[in-house]
Amino acid sequence: RVLERFGGKATLIECDLETGRQHQIRAHMRHLNHPLLNDPVYGRGFQPPCKLPETPGQALQAYKLQFTHPVSEERLTVQVPEAGYMAQTLAALRSACGVAE
């Protein structure tokens, strides 16, 4: 689902994945013509819509993981805060690219 649009050139989305490794997510998003920002393999040829700060990797972050513990069979949920570089990237997009309604 779309969470935020940046000047009609970039979009912050939320995806619910049943399974998936980073490579699969990147490849599928490229196939849909929506490569991840800063992806050196699947984002080749994609120009960011505005000047962005240097980041350590692709603009991809899992914020919540759910799985069944293999021994206890307890359903576990792990949530993490937004990574610092993701916050910087989103701030740069909001500032330089604008936010489309």
Helices and strands as residue ranges (DSSP letters): E 2-6, E 10-13, H 22-31, E 64-68, E 75-79, H 84-92, I 93-97
